[in-house]
Amino acid sequence: MPQLVYMPLTILYQDDYLIAVNKPSGLLVHKSWVAKDAKEFALQTVRDMVGKHVFPVHRLDRPTSGVLLFAFSGEIAQQVQANWEHAEKTYWAVVRGWLKASTFVDHPLKGMADYGQDADTQQAAQTQFHLINTVEIDAEIDRYPKSRFSWVEAIPKQGRTHQIRRHLKHLSHPIIGDARYGKGKYNRYFSEHLNAARLLLHARKLTIQHPVTGKGLTFTAELEGDINCLFETFKWTPQD
């Protein structure tokens, strides 16, 4: 079998029941009608790495990198999902402008028709944002002689479709590289001048209760590839 482009993925944790990996941006979790062009998927990649079937516990958007959890049986996956509302999820994002030090967004989100959801139905959605660092660069990307960006931490209470992306747009601080909710001028600048042609959203950390042992588990995904290089350019040092 030919070598997969994304193989191998970094394994963050593995036992007899669960495996967590660091998913790269651009890799779908599994086959989806939303992205018919995709040829490779995290599910098959992890299966081939470990030599046995795996079952997704949750999903990440295709352009989002970071912690992705699988189970080695459908039963275990369902047990983790049953307690998913108690899971703690932390994301990192690079956004346009300087975000306030701490911002809580309580903004209901409508279903997304192109994801097969009822567009007339609103669901509760809350996200806590924390400012980690900022940078100002000498580049007139829009209408100002210099451009400002923030590195923010996002902690969503729910997991609505594109919740973090939509909430940051609501704050007028869209994520860089977000083709749907962001601004093309900024996305193009990062792609052409900073070698960052992707959505700058990373699932940094996931904390769950182990479905068998009952112990708390925390998985942490380091920055890899182009997003890591960007942080080095901005002199941002990842730490918890």
TORTI-277093 format. One line per 3 residues: for each residue x negated, y, z negated of N, C-alpha, C, O. Coordinates in steps of 0.2 Angstrom, whole numbers. Layout:
<sites>
X,Y,Z,X,Y,Z,X,Y,Z,X,Y,Z  ...
</sites>
This chain:
<sites>
-4,-6,0,0,0,0,-4,6,0,-9,6,-4  -3,11,4,-7,17,4,-7,21,-2,-2,21,-6  -12,25,-4,-13,29,-10,-8,34,-10,-7,38,-5
-4,35,-15,1,41,-16,-3,47,-17,-8,47,-21  0,53,-14,-4,59,-15,-4,61,-22,-9,64,-25  1,60,-26,2,62,-33,-1,57,-38,-1,58,-44
-3,51,-36,-5,46,-40,-13,46,-41,-17,47,-37  -15,45,-48,-11,44,-54,-9,50,-57,-13,55,-56  -4,50,-61,-2,55,-65,-5,55,-72,-7,49,-74
-6,60,-76,-9,60,-82,-4,57,-87,2,60,-88  -6,52,-91,-1,49,-96,-2,52,-102,-8,53,-105  3,55,-105,3,58,-111,4,54,-117,2,55,-123
8,49,-116,10,44,-122,12,38,-118,16,38,-113  11,32,-122,14,26,-119,14,21,-125,9,20,-129  20,17,-126,20,12,-130,24,6,-127,25,6,-121
27,2,-131,31,-4,-128,38,-1,-125,41,-5,-122  40,5,-127,47,7,-125,47,13,-121,52,14,-117  42,18,-122,42,24,-118,35,26,-115,30,23,-117
36,30,-110,30,33,-107,31,40,-105,36,41,-102  27,44,-107,27,51,-105,21,53,-100,16,51,-102  23,57,-95,18,59,-90,18,67,-89,23,70,-91
13,69,-86,13,76,-85,14,77,-77,10,75,-73  20,79,-76,23,79,-69,20,85,-65,21,91,-68  17,84,-59,15,90,-56,20,94,-52,26,91,-51
19,100,-51,24,104,-47,25,101,-40,20,99,-37  31,101,-38,32,98,-31,34,91,-30,36,89,-25  34,87,-36,36,80,-36,43,80,-39,44,82,-45
47,76,-35,54,75,-38,54,69,-43,49,65,-43  58,70,-48,59,64,-53,61,58,-49,58,52,-50  66,58,-45,69,52,-41,72,55,-35,73,61,-34
74,50,-31,77,52,-25,84,56,-26,87,55,-31  85,61,-22,90,66,-23,92,68,-16,88,70,-12  99,69,-15,102,72,-9,100,79,-8,100,82,-3
98,83,-14,96,90,-14,90,91,-10,89,96,-7  85,86,-10,79,87,-7,78,80,-3,74,76,-5  81,80,3,80,74,7,73,73,11,72,68,13
69,79,11,63,79,14,58,75,10,52,73,12  59,74,3,54,71,-1,53,64,0,57,60,2  46,62,0,44,55,2,41,52,-5,41,45,-5
39,55,-10,36,53,-16,40,55,-22,43,61,-22  41,51,-27,45,52,-33,41,50,-39,37,45,-39  42,54,-44,39,52,-51,41,45,-53,36,41,-56
47,43,-52,49,37,-55,45,31,-51,42,26,-55  44,31,-45,41,26,-41,33,26,-43,30,21,-43  31,32,-43,24,33,-45,22,30,-52,17,27,-52
26,32,-57,24,29,-63,25,22,-63,21,18,-67  30,19,-60,31,12,-59,25,8,-57,23,3,-59  23,11,-51,17,8,-48,10,9,-53,6,5,-52
10,14,-57,4,15,-61,4,10,-67,-1,7,-68  10,8,-69,10,4,-75,12,-4,-73,12,-8,-77  15,-4,-67,16,-11,-65,23,-14,-67,24,-20,-67
28,-9,-69,34,-12,-71,39,-6,-70,38,0,-70  46,-8,-71,51,-3,-69,51,2,-75,50,0,-81  53,8,-73,54,13,-78,61,17,-77,63,17,-71
64,20,-82,70,23,-81,70,30,-84,67,31,-90  72,35,-80,71,42,-82,75,44,-88,81,42,-88  73,47,-93,76,49,-99,80,56,-98,85,57,-100
76,60,-94,79,67,-92,76,68,-85,73,64,-82  76,75,-83,74,77,-77,71,84,-77,73,88,-82  66,85,-73,63,92,-72,65,94,-65,65,90,-60
66,100,-64,66,103,-57,60,101,-53,55,101,-56  61,100,-46,55,98,-42,49,103,-43,44,101,-43  50,110,-43,44,114,-43,42,115,-51,36,118,-51
45,112,-56,43,113,-63,38,107,-64,39,101,-63  32,109,-68,27,104,-70,29,103,-77,32,106,-81  25,98,-80,25,96,-87,28,90,-89,28,85,-85
29,90,-96,31,83,-99,38,80,-96,43,83,-95  37,74,-94,42,70,-91,42,63,-94,37,60,-94  48,61,-97,48,55,-101,52,50,-98,58,51,-95
50,44,-98,53,38,-95,53,32,-101,50,33,-105  58,28,-100,59,22,-104,58,16,-100,58,16,-94  56,10,-104,55,4,-100,61,0,-100,60,-6,-97
67,2,-102,73,-1,-101,79,4,-101,78,9,-104  84,2,-97,90,7,-97,93,8,-104,95,13,-105  92,3,-108,95,3,-115,92,8,-119,95,12,-123
85,8,-119,81,13,-123,82,20,-120,82,25,-124  82,21,-113,84,27,-110,90,30,-113,91,36,-115  95,26,-113,102,28,-116,102,30,-123,105,35,-125
98,27,-127,97,28,-134,94,35,-135,96,39,-139  89,37,-131,86,43,-132,90,49,-129,91,54,-132  94,47,-124,99,52,-121,104,53,-126,107,59,-126
106,48,-130,112,49,-135,110,54,-140,114,58,-143  103,55,-141,101,60,-146,98,66,-143,94,70,-146  99,67,-137,95,72,-133,97,79,-135,92,84,-135
103,81,-138,104,87,-141,100,89,-147,99,95,-148  96,84,-150,92,86,-155,84,86,-153,80,88,-157  83,85,-146,77,85,-144,74,93,-144,79,97,-142
68,94,-145,65,101,-145,61,102,-139,56,98,-138  63,106,-134,59,107,-128,56,114,-128,60,119,-129  50,115,-126,47,121,-125,43,122,-118,40,117,-116
45,127,-115,42,129,-108,38,135,-109,39,139,-113  33,135,-104,29,141,-103,31,144,-96,32,140,-91  31,150,-95,33,153,-89,29,160,-88,27,163,-93
27,161,-82,24,168,-80,29,172,-76,32,170,-71  31,178,-79,36,182,-77,34,189,-75,29,191,-77  38,192,-71,37,199,-69,39,204,-75,44,203,-78
34,208,-76,35,213,-81,33,211,-88,31,205,-89  34,216,-93,32,214,-99,38,213,-104,42,217,-105  39,207,-106,45,205,-110,44,207,-117,38,208,-119
50,209,-120,50,210,-127,47,205,-131,47,199,-129  44,206,-137,40,201,-141,45,195,-142,42,189,-142  51,196,-144,55,190,-145,62,192,-142,65,197,-144
65,188,-138,72,189,-135,76,183,-135,74,178,-133  82,184,-138,87,178,-138,92,180,-133,95,185,-133  93,175,-128,98,176,-123,104,171,-125,103,165,-125
110,174,-125,116,170,-126,121,172,-120,124,176,-121  120,168,-115,123,170,-108,126,164,-105,122,160,-102  132,163,-105,135,157,-102,134,157,-95,133,162,-91
133,150,-92,131,149,-85,137,145,-81,139,141,-84  138,148,-75,143,144,-71,140,138,-68,134,138,-67  144,133,-67,141,127,-63,139,129,-56,141,134,-53
135,125,-53,132,126,-47,134,122,-42,133,116,-42  138,124,-37,142,120,-32,137,116,-28,138,110,-26  131,119,-26,126,115,-22,123,109,-26,119,105,-23
124,109,-33,122,103,-37,128,99,-39,128,95,-43  134,100,-35,140,96,-36,143,97,-43,147,93,-45  142,104,-45,146,106,-51,152,110,-50,152,113,-44
156,111,-54,162,116,-54,160,123,-55,158,125,-60  160,127,-49,157,134,-50,162,138,-53,160,144,-55  168,136,-55,173,140,-59,172,139,-66,176,142,-70
168,134,-68,168,133,-75,161,136,-78,156,135,-75  162,139,-84,156,142,-87,154,137,-94,159,135,-97  148,136,-95,146,133,-100,141,137,-105,138,141,-102
142,136,-111,137,139,-116,130,138,-114,128,132,-113  126,143,-115,119,143,-114,115,148,-118,116,154,-117  111,145,-122,106,150,-126,99,148,-125,97,142,-125
95,153,-125,88,152,-124,84,157,-128,85,163,-128  79,155,-132,75,159,-136,68,160,-132,65,155,-130  66,166,-131,60,168,-128,55,172,-132,57,176,-136
49,170,-132,44,173,-136,38,175,-131,36,172,-127  36,181,-132,30,184,-128,24,181,-131,22,181,-137  20,178,-127,13,175,-129,7,180,-127,3,181,-131
7,182,-121,2,187,-118,5,191,-112,10,189,-109  1,196,-111,2,200,-105,-4,202,-101,-9,201,-103  -3,204,-95,-8,206,-90,-6,212,-86,0,212,-84
-10,216,-84,-9,221,-79,-14,221,-74,-20,221,-76  -12,221,-68,-17,220,-62,-17,226,-58,-12,229,-57  -22,228,-54,-23,234,-50,-20,231,-43,-24,230,-38
-14,231,-42,-11,229,-36,-4,232,-36,0,231,-40  -3,236,-30,4,239,-29,8,234,-25,8,234,-19  11,229,-29,15,224,-26,22,227,-24,25,225,-18
25,231,-28,32,234,-26,31,241,-26,28,244,-21  34,245,-31,34,252,-30,29,256,-35,29,262,-36  25,252,-39,21,255,-44,14,253,-42,12,248,-39
9,258,-44,2,257,-42,-1,251,-45,-6,248,-43  1,249,-51,-1,243,-55,5,238,-56,11,240,-56  3,232,-57,9,227,-58,8,223,-65,2,221,-67
13,222,-68,13,219,-75,16,212,-75,21,211,-72  13,208,-79,16,201,-79,15,198,-87,11,201,-90  20,194,-88,20,191,-95,19,183,-95,22,180,-90
16,181,-100,16,173,-101,21,173,-107,20,175,-112  26,169,-106,32,168,-111,33,161,-113,32,156,-108  35,160,-119,37,153,-121,45,154,-121,48,158,-123
48,148,-118,55,148,-118,58,141,-121,55,136,-120  62,142,-126,65,136,-130,73,136,-128,77,140,-132  75,132,-123,82,132,-122,86,127,-127,83,122,-129
92,129,-129,96,125,-134,99,120,-130,100,114,-132  101,121,-124,105,116,-120,100,115,-114,94,116,-114  103,111,-109,99,110,-103,103,111,-97,103,106,-92
106,117,-96,110,118,-90,105,119,-84,99,120,-85  108,118,-78,104,118,-72,101,125,-71,104,130,-71  94,125,-71,91,131,-70,92,136,-75,91,142,-74
93,133,-81,95,138,-87,89,143,-88,91,149,-89  83,141,-89,78,146,-90,77,151,-85,76,157,-86  77,148,-79,76,152,-73,82,158,-72,80,163,-71
88,156,-73,93,160,-73,94,165,-79,95,171,-78  92,163,-85,91,168,-90,86,173,-89,87,179,-91  80,171,-87,75,176,-85,77,181,-80,75,187,-80
81,178,-75,83,183,-70,88,188,-73,88,194,-72  92,185,-78,97,189,-82,94,195,-85,96,200,-86  88,194,-88,84,199,-91,80,203,-87,76,208,-89
80,202,-80,76,206,-75,69,204,-76,65,209,-75  67,198,-78,60,196,-79,60,189,-75,58,184,-78  61,189,-69,61,182,-65,54,179,-65,49,182,-66
55,172,-65,48,169,-65,45,169,-58,48,169,-53  38,170,-58,35,171,-52,35,164,-48,34,159,-51  36,165,-42,36,159,-38,43,156,-37,44,150,-34
48,159,-40,55,157,-40,58,159,-34,60,165,-33  59,155,-29,62,157,-22,69,158,-23,72,162,-18  72,156,-27,80,157,-28,82,163,-32,86,166,-30
78,164,-38,80,169,-42,75,175,-43,76,180,-46  69,174,-40,64,179,-40,64,184,-34,69,185,-31  58,187,-33,57,192,-28,52,190,-24,46,189,-26
53,190,-17,48,188,-12,42,191,-12,37,188,-11  42,198,-14,35,202,-13,30,199,-19,24,198,-17  33,198,-25,29,195,-30,26,188,-28,21,186,-30
31,184,-26,30,177,-24,24,176,-19,20,172,-20  25,181,-14,20,181,-9,13,183,-11,8,180,-9  13,188,-15,7,190,-18,3,185,-22,-3,184,-21
6,181,-26,3,176,-30,1,170,-26,-4,167,-27  5,169,-20,3,164,-16,-3,166,-12,-8,162,-11  -3,172,-9,-9,174,-4,-15,176,-8,-21,176,-5
-14,179,-14,-20,182,-17,-22,179,-23,-28,180,-26  -18,175,-26,-20,171,-33,-19,164,-32,-20,160,-37  -19,161,-26,-18,154,-25,-13,150,-30,-15,145,-32
-8,154,-30,-2,151,-35,4,151,-31,9,155,-32  5,146,-26,11,145,-22,16,140,-25,17,135,-22  18,142,-31,23,137,-34,27,141,-39,25,147,-41
32,138,-42,36,141,-47,31,140,-54,29,135,-55  30,146,-57,26,146,-63,30,144,-69,30,149,-74  33,138,-69,36,136,-75,34,129,-77,33,125,-73
32,128,-83,29,122,-86,32,119,-92,33,123,-97  34,113,-92,37,110,-98,31,108,-102,28,103,-102  30,113,-107,24,112,-111,24,106,-116,20,102,-117
30,106,-120,31,101,-126,38,99,-126,43,102,-125  38,92,-128,44,89,-130,44,85,-136,39,81,-137  49,86,-141,49,82,-147,55,79,-148,61,81,-147
55,72,-149,60,68,-150,60,63,-156,54,63,-158  65,60,-157,65,54,-162,64,48,-159,68,46,-154  59,44,-160,58,37,-157,64,33,-158,67,32,-163
67,30,-152,73,26,-153,73,20,-157,78,17,-159  67,17,-158,66,11,-161,63,12,-168,66,9,-173  57,16,-169,54,17,-175,57,22,-179,57,22,-185
61,27,-176,64,32,-179,59,38,-181,61,43,-184  53,37,-179,48,42,-181,48,48,-176,50,47,-170  46,54,-178,46,60,-173,40,59,-169,34,57,-171
41,61,-162,36,60,-157,35,67,-154,41,70,-152  29,70,-153,29,76,-149,24,75,-143,18,72,-144  26,76,-137,22,76,-131,20,83,-129,24,87,-128
14,84,-127,11,90,-125,8,89,-118,3,85,-118  10,93,-113,7,93,-107,2,99,-105,4,105,-106  -4,98,-104,-9,103,-103,-8,106,-96,-5,103,-91
-10,112,-95,-9,115,-88,-14,112,-83,-20,110,-85  -12,110,-77,-17,107,-72,-16,111,-66,-12,115,-64  -22,110,-62,-22,113,-55,-21,120,-55,-24,124,-58
-17,123,-50,-17,130,-48,-14,134,-54,-17,140,-55  -10,132,-58,-7,136,-63,-13,137,-69,-13,142,-72  -17,132,-70,-22,132,-74,-28,137,-72,-30,141,-76
-29,137,-66,-34,142,-63,-31,149,-63,-35,154,-65  -24,150,-63,-22,156,-63,-22,159,-71,-24,165,-72  -21,155,-75,-22,157,-82,-30,159,-84,-31,164,-87
-34,155,-81,-41,157,-81,-43,164,-78,-46,168,-81  -39,165,-72,-40,172,-69,-38,177,-74,-41,183,-74  -32,176,-77,-29,181,-81,-32,181,-88,-30,185,-93
-37,177,-89,-40,176,-96,-35,175,-102,-36,177,-107  -30,170,-100,-26,168,-105,-28,161,-107,-29,157,-103  -29,160,-114,-31,154,-116,-25,150,-119,-23,152,-124
-23,144,-116,-18,140,-119,-19,137,-126,-25,135,-127  -15,138,-130,-16,135,-137,-9,135,-140,-4,139,-139  -8,131,-145,-2,130,-149,-2,133,-156,3,133,-160
</sites>
